[in-house]
Structures are given as structure tokens and as C-alpha cells.
Amino acid sequence: MSRRGRKAILPTTPFRRPTVLSDNPSDVVVHHTTKQGTTRAYDFGRLPMAPAMQRSLAVLFAAKCTNGAWTSLKSSMGVWRHLYVLGEFWAGQETPPTDVPNLTAGLWSAWRLSRNTKTVTGYNQVMATQLLLRGDSRLPQEVRAVMARRLPGPKVQERAFEVEEFHTIKAAARRTFRAALLRIRANTGPLNAWRNGDVTPGSREWAVGEALDVLARTGDLPRRMSGNGKTPQVLSRYTRVLGGATVDHIWKRLFLTRLEAGALGVLLVTEFGFNATTMSEMPVPRAVPDSGEKSGVRVYRLELEKRRRHAGRHFESRNITDHGADSAGRLISDALEATAHARAYVADRAPAIDRLLVWRGMGNKSEVATNSVGGLIRVGPFGLGADTEAARLWAQEQGLPSKVLRRGRKTVNVVHRREPGQNTQDTHDRVYVLPEPQVQQAAIEVIADGVTDAVEAARRTVLRAQLVDAPQPGDQETATVSCSDFERSPFTPPGAGCGASFLLCTACPNARVAPVHRSRLAHLHAALGNLRSVLDPATWQADWYDAHARLEDLRHRVGTEVWKQELQKVSDLDRQIIDDLLNGHFDS
């Protein structure tokens, strides 16, 4: 039902799923249609292969297009290009396979060896084609065995930006987008004034407002053919009030260019760590109800899609707050303002399409049509989405490194946020974190500190006193063991004499443990174990754990049976000494 309670009108014709591949064996054209409505046709008759092989691959390709394996045209286009390279390779062989059942293990091994799998392109050519062919039950078992052999992936060469480089890229993108935003904002004021009737009819301001209104509604200004009949020219009545007929004087007043949208895409990626496709296809963020009405703080809900996730986990949402000029939400507010006129044009002609990033192309097409070129949708003269090519061209224009979107995303998620961005923790660690040199460099100090702490912990919990057969001449007896060098203790400054607790004697290399000391130490070990049952775990861990662990080490060294026998030999004097030690009577 509609909002007013009326029943919806049923379609007059029954629904029919778009045809992907007809049942006619001679038809080898596959149509891939995404859920966004974009379509691309792939003619397998163009592949340099036998007709039977063309049909078999077309059937496998069509299955991928319909079962949800490929949710974007970028995926199907990539595999199509790999199949064309495979066909060229087969055509160059003495006996090319005529169909899938005729494929041999030797021929597939030759294809695999012909590719440079150390590069991303070569690796993808092998993996994509073998994944497609595995879907055919007629594929020989020996070929499947060859395909099952492990193929090491290419080493990741892509690195995160250094700190200064990252700040330079963000600053350049901010300058580009800020200039465009101020330009659009400056022209939106006169347009709104004209629409509200706040300017005097017949004045120059009125003429400028009229021209901007026409531009906002149609995406261009009226034109007529020039004297040579070849080049359409903007009507002079508009060029006079706008100051010229260049794009700077006309449609750039209200719309972003493709490169400016690319700069905005760079800002979104470097701010939020979005995947480039996710950022490009992001719907218009909506303000959460009741946000911003009283406090002035607006909260936007970003709806994100990650197609490579498993079913049921493709979508997620994030709430972004605009609470000031330096907040992440302010970027969303500015993006909405900069694309408002372009989005209004698209919404009027293609209301089913919902994207944040909309830019004006350099052409002057006025027809309403949607098509896709590399995943980008066109509505008349407007393009939707900011692709990696636009970001690359913008970076090239600014003299910056290429692949700003991919490297920017990696920098945000690995170096700054240090948490997954639309990836599982395993993918984040394995693909992004571990190969990154900055992470490896930063980990050196952390690992060194961890090793140092482990060594120190081992020294605290491992017996360092010497085991001797009998007391040595000149040794001094302590409450636990005997000491061979009281004046040079590792726990106190030289010459001051040892002032450490007798519990630390087992951690001192100057100490000696003779058989005469074992019964007393065994009783101390048992007493410390008894304390564990009555004290708070944190207190026992902090005060008594190290001493107990050293005695545990001693027990393992002398043997469990010997240790039990020593417990039977504990004298009243041993009990008194250990009792005084644990009660602090020996503390100075």
C-alpha cells in the first residue's frame, strides 16, 4: 500500500527475468545486468576459439552473471579480458582444444607457465580462468589435478603513504574540493534569490538568476548552431550576463567536474578508509531524524555495501556526526552541498538511481540515458561515482603519486585507524598489515620490548642460585640459603652490602643452595602455596609469584621425590625462620 492507504497498481505484464544467454546453441552473446540496472553484452563469438568452446565458456560465464558471483560489471569485464588472452594462447598451439572435455593437463600447464604469475595480472589470468572452467563437470580430472596445485600469489608492492606524503595528498584534495565548493556556493546564493523572488525583474541579477535556473534544471544553457552549422553556441543573452561561454562561465558554476569529484573521492577514502567501489557507489547519506534541529549537530547515516563479503554481510551502516569544521561529518555536509544541483537533475530524470558523487561531464548530451562504462553510470551529461581513473588523473594533475585511492585506504586502515575497514580481521592482518613496511618497522621496537620483558620475567622466575653439594668455606648463611659475596650484590649499589629481601636469594647468582637448605626451601614453597589460597589473586601475583616460581624451578631440578622427602625433614627452627620471613620480621 501507499502512504495514504491506497493499494499499489499491479504491473500489466508478468515479470520476466532479463535474458542472460538464450537456449539457442548458436547464440553466444551473454548479457550481464547488475542490480543497479547497468548492462553489458559479451559476444563470445569474438573469442579466437572453436565454436563449441565458445558456447561452453558462454554458459559458464552466464552462470556467474546470474548466481551473484559477479555483482559489478568490473568483475565480468576483467574475466572477459582474461578469457580473450586465453583464447589467443590456445590459438597459437598446434592442437587447440575444441571444447572443455578436450582440454589436456599439458596444455593447461603450458598456459600456466606462459603467465608471469609474480605479477597481479598474470596471477589473475590463471586463477580467474581456472575458476571459471572448474564449473564445467566435463572438465577432465587430470586437468583439475593440475589446477589444484598451489599457485603462490604475487608479493604486495603497494605501500601505505608516509606521514608527510599522506598529509600532502589530503591537503591537495581539500584545496581542490574546497575551491569547487566555494564556487558552487557563491552561485547558489543568486540562484536561490531568483527563485525566491528577491531580485528585481529585468536587472542584471535577475538575468544571472534566470541563467542559473536554466542551468540547474537542464544541466546546460540553450544553444543554437553557429554560422558554419557545425558548432552549437550558447545563446548570447546568457554569455553576456555570465561573462563568457567557457565551462568556467557556464556549468562549472553549479556542478563539480570529474576531477573535482575524484578529489572528493580521495577525501572520503582518506577520511573513512572506504573501498574505492564502495565510496563511488555510496548512496546519498541521510540525516538521522531529529538530529541538528536544536543542537545544530547533524548525524548522517552512511549506507555501505561490500560485495565480496559472504551472503548476509554485504551491507553495513555508520553514523557520522557533523559537530564542527574539523569533524568527519562536515565533509559529508560539504559533499551534499557541492552535489545538490547535480543530484536534483539526476533525481528528476532517473529517480531510481541514488548516489552521492555526481559530476558534470565535458560533453553536452541532453538525452536521458543510463549506461555504464567501467561501472560508472551516466545520466545525460552527468556521471555518477568517482572512479579510480578520475582520482589518478587528479593526482597526475597535482604531481602526486598514482593509486591514491588504494594506497590512501591502506594508510588509513593500517597506519591510522589500525583496524579493519569492511574486511575480516584475518584479511586485514594478512593482506594489509603484515606486508606493510611501516608496520614492520614499528613492530621492531614492540617485539624488542616484548623479548626484553620475557627475558626479565624469565630471570625473575628461574632459579639463579648455584646448586652445590655442601656449604662452601667463607659463605654466610641467610634465612634461606648461603651467600658467597655479601658486599657485591646485584640488587644494591656496590660497597653498600646486600639489602635485598631473603626471598630474592634464589634470584641471586651469589647464592648457593646446599642439601642442608632444601628442607627449609621446601617448607617455604609449601607456605607460599598456602598463601595463594587465602590472598587476593592480584596481590599474590604481585608479591609472591616470582619467589614461588623460582622454588618451583628448584623443585623440578632436584626431583619431585627428593622434594617430598625434604618436606618430611623440616625442623621447628626451619618453620620459625620461614614464619618470621613471611611476617616481615627480617625486614630492616
SULCOR-V179537 format. One record per helix or strand. SS is the DSSP state (H for helix, E for strand). FROM is the first residue (numbers start at 1). TO is the last residue. If there is no record, write none. Layout:
# SULCOR-V179537
[[SS/FROM/TO] [SS/FROM/TO]]
This chain:
# SULCOR-V179537
[[E/29/33] [E/39/43] [H/44/46] [H/51/66] [H/73/91] [H/100/102] [H/105/114] [H/120/133] [H/141/147] [H/163/195] [H/204/218] [E/223/225] [E/232/234] [H/236/242] [H/251/253] [H/258/272] [H/276/280] [E/286/287] [E/298/305] [E/315/322] [H/328/338] [H/340/349] [E/358/360] [E/372/373] [E/376/379] [E/382/384] [H/388/398] [H/404/416] [H/425/433] [H/437/461] [E/466/467] [E/476/477] [E/482/483] [H/502/507] [E/511/513] [H/515/534] [H/537/543] [H/545/558] [H/560/568] [H/572/582]]
